[in-house]
């Protein structure tokens, strides 16, 4: 029978492995987003040039640009959470004492993790429905819609995992500070 200590060691190793995999997946999505951004710029240039010179723009240029914009936004989202460069509005919260800021951090992280969990669930369900029904984009009939929705779901899921880990770190830090305060008394 395994002891609690050995289970804790394996749990820590497994969580480290998951974090490494998520980190590299977020890096991969980041580079996909960078390539997609370059492709989007190229498509827009070709679209505008053809419209100006030939008076006939690319018939699929606008729709493809929108698809690529989804790839860029949701491809880079996880990387922003990994780096901690996501949107942080702290103008008012920074004026309050540390305990209140800590409470606000906990509540906002918890709400964000729950929201992202629900969003992931619905995005996955929608991607599966779109896959089963065989939906394709209106103008570009060769492209199925489900990979775009699956990318959105995976990106939000990975971001929610990073937020959950951040929430656990906040709780662990507060527990350590409370233990330290008790030791001082």
C-alpha positions as CSV (number, residue, x, y, z in Angstrom):
1,X,0.0,0.0,0.0
2,X,1.3,3.4,-1.0
3,X,2.0,5.9,1.8
4,X,0.5,9.4,1.7
5,X,4.0,10.8,1.2
6,X,4.7,8.7,-1.9
7,X,1.3,9.7,-3.3
8,X,2.1,13.4,-2.7
9,X,5.5,13.0,-4.5
10,X,3.8,11.3,-7.5
11,X,1.1,14.0,-7.6
12,X,3.8,16.7,-7.6
13,X,5.6,15.0,-10.4
14,X,2.4,14.5,-12.4
15,X,1.4,18.2,-11.9
16,X,4.9,19.3,-13.0
17,X,4.6,17.1,-16.1
18,X,1.2,18.6,-16.9
19,X,2.6,22.1,-16.5
20,X,5.5,21.4,-18.8
21,X,3.2,20.0,-21.4
22,X,0.8,22.9,-21.1
23,X,3.7,25.3,-21.3
24,X,5.0,23.8,-24.5
25,X,1.5,23.6,-26.0
26,X,1.1,27.3,-25.3
27,X,4.4,28.0,-27.0
28,X,3.3,26.0,-30.0
29,X,0.0,27.9,-30.2
30,X,1.9,31.1,-29.9
31,X,4.0,30.4,-32.9
32,X,0.9,29.2,-34.8
33,X,-0.6,32.6,-34.0
34,X,2.4,34.5,-35.2
35,X,2.4,32.6,-38.5
36,X,-1.4,33.2,-38.8
37,X,-0.8,36.9,-38.1
38,X,1.7,37.1,-41.0
39,X,-0.7,35.2,-43.2
40,X,-3.5,37.5,-42.3
41,X,-1.4,40.6,-43.2
42,X,-0.5,39.0,-46.5
43,X,-4.1,38.2,-47.4
44,X,-5.2,41.7,-46.6
45,X,-2.4,43.2,-48.7
46,X,-3.3,40.8,-51.6
47,X,-7.0,41.6,-51.1
48,X,-6.5,45.4,-51.2
49,X,-4.1,45.2,-54.1
50,X,-6.4,43.1,-56.2
51,X,-9.3,45.4,-55.4
52,X,-7.3,48.5,-56.4
53,X,-5.6,47.1,-59.5
54,X,-8.1,44.5,-60.9
55,X,-11.3,45.8,-59.4
56,X,-12.0,42.3,-58.2
57,X,-10.9,41.4,-54.6
58,X,-10.3,37.9,-53.3
59,X,-13.7,36.4,-52.9
60,X,-12.7,34.6,-49.8
61,X,-10.4,37.3,-48.3
62,X,-12.7,38.7,-45.7
63,X,-13.9,35.4,-44.4
64,X,-10.4,33.9,-44.2
65,X,-9.2,37.0,-42.4
66,X,-11.9,36.5,-39.7
67,X,-11.0,32.8,-39.3
68,X,-7.3,33.7,-39.0
69,X,-8.2,36.4,-36.4
70,X,-9.7,33.7,-34.3
71,X,-6.5,31.7,-34.6
72,X,-4.4,34.7,-33.6
73,X,-6.5,35.7,-30.6
74,X,-7.1,32.3,-29.1
75,X,-3.6,31.0,-30.1
76,X,-1.9,33.7,-28.1
77,X,-4.3,33.7,-25.2
78,X,-2.7,30.8,-23.3
79,X,0.7,32.3,-23.7
80,X,-0.5,35.5,-22.1
81,X,-1.7,33.6,-19.1
82,X,1.6,31.8,-18.8
83,X,3.5,35.0,-18.8
84,X,1.0,36.8,-16.6
85,X,0.4,39.5,-19.2
86,X,-3.3,39.1,-19.4
87,X,-5.6,42.0,-18.7
88,X,-5.2,43.2,-15.1
89,X,-7.4,46.1,-14.0
90,X,-6.0,47.1,-10.6
91,X,-6.5,50.9,-10.5
92,X,-9.0,50.8,-7.6
93,X,-7.9,47.6,-5.9
94,X,-4.3,48.8,-5.5
95,X,-5.5,51.5,-3.1
96,X,-6.8,49.0,-0.6
97,X,-4.9,47.1,2.1
98,X,-3.1,43.8,1.2
99,X,-5.7,41.5,2.9
100,X,-8.5,43.1,0.8
101,X,-6.4,42.8,-2.4
102,X,-5.8,39.2,-1.6
103,X,-9.5,38.6,-1.2
104,X,-10.2,40.3,-4.5
105,X,-7.5,38.2,-6.2
106,X,-9.1,35.0,-4.8
107,X,-12.6,35.9,-5.8
108,X,-11.7,37.2,-9.3
109,X,-9.5,34.1,-10.0
110,X,-12.3,31.8,-8.8
111,X,-14.9,33.5,-10.9
112,X,-12.6,33.5,-14.0
113,X,-11.9,29.8,-13.6
114,X,-15.6,29.0,-13.3
115,X,-16.5,31.2,-16.2
116,X,-13.7,29.6,-18.4
117,X,-14.8,26.1,-17.3
118,X,-18.4,26.8,-18.5
119,X,-17.1,28.5,-21.7
120,X,-14.9,25.5,-22.4
121,X,-17.8,23.1,-21.9
122,X,-20.0,24.9,-24.3
123,X,-17.3,25.5,-26.9
124,X,-16.4,21.8,-26.9
125,X,-20.0,20.8,-27.2
126,X,-20.5,23.3,-30.1
127,X,-17.3,22.0,-31.8
128,X,-18.6,18.4,-31.6
129,X,-22.0,19.4,-33.0
130,X,-20.4,21.3,-35.8
131,X,-18.1,18.3,-36.6
132,X,-21.0,15.8,-36.6
133,X,-23.2,18.0,-38.8
134,X,-20.3,18.8,-41.1
135,X,-20.7,22.5,-41.1
136,X,-18.3,24.4,-43.4
137,X,-17.6,28.1,-43.9
138,X,-20.0,30.0,-46.2
139,X,-17.7,31.2,-48.9
140,X,-14.8,28.8,-48.4
141,X,-16.7,25.5,-48.6
142,X,-13.6,23.4,-48.3
143,X,-12.8,24.5,-44.8
144,X,-14.7,22.9,-41.9
145,X,-15.7,25.0,-39.0
146,X,-15.0,22.6,-36.2
147,X,-11.2,23.1,-35.9
148,X,-11.7,26.8,-35.2
149,X,-14.1,26.0,-32.4
150,X,-11.9,23.3,-31.1
151,X,-9.0,25.7,-31.0
152,X,-11.1,28.2,-29.0
153,X,-12.2,25.4,-26.5
154,X,-8.6,24.1,-26.0
155,X,-7.2,27.6,-25.6
156,X,-9.8,28.6,-23.0
157,X,-9.3,25.2,-21.2
158,X,-5.5,25.7,-21.1
159,X,-6.0,29.2,-19.8
160,X,-8.4,28.1,-17.1
161,X,-5.8,25.5,-16.0
162,X,-3.2,28.2,-15.6
163,X,-5.6,30.4,-13.7
164,X,-6.5,27.5,-11.4
165,X,-2.8,26.9,-10.8
166,X,-2.4,30.7,-10.0
167,X,-5.3,30.4,-7.6
168,X,-3.7,27.5,-5.8
169,X,-0.4,29.4,-5.6
170,X,-2.3,32.4,-4.0
171,X,-3.9,30.1,-1.5
172,X,-0.6,28.3,-0.7
173,X,1.1,31.7,-0.3
174,X,-1.5,32.9,2.2
175,X,-1.3,29.6,4.1
176,X,2.5,30.0,4.4
177,X,2.1,33.6,5.5
178,X,-0.4,32.6,8.2
179,X,1.9,29.8,9.4
180,X,4.8,32.3,9.5
181,X,2.7,34.8,11.6
182,X,1.8,32.1,14.0
183,X,5.4,31.2,14.4
184,X,6.3,34.8,15.2
185,X,3.8,34.9,18.1
